Amino acid sequence: MSPRPLGPQEMRRILAATDALGIHRESVSIPLVPRGEGGVQVSAAGKVEIVAPERGDLETWMAQLPRVLATLDLTGVRRVS
């Protein structure tokens, strides 16, 4: 059975976390289908890639997302001006 895609509410919550850090939405990549353990990273192209976990408690992962994002080096990421 494949994982349930992220819905509008989950997408809004993820984008609210990136918005709070001033990350431009064009610099955010969020696949709709969760994969593996999930993860958050900055790509070489300067995009923040956010993948929700396939298993586990999505609510707990969402609650931790702002803290995880705050630890990233966002130097090369486009910000809202």
Secondary structure, DSSP 8 states (H G I E B T S, - for coil): -------HHHHHHHHHHHHHTTB-GGGEE--SS--TT-EEEE-TTS-EEEE--SSS-HHHHHHHHHHHHHTS--TTS-B--
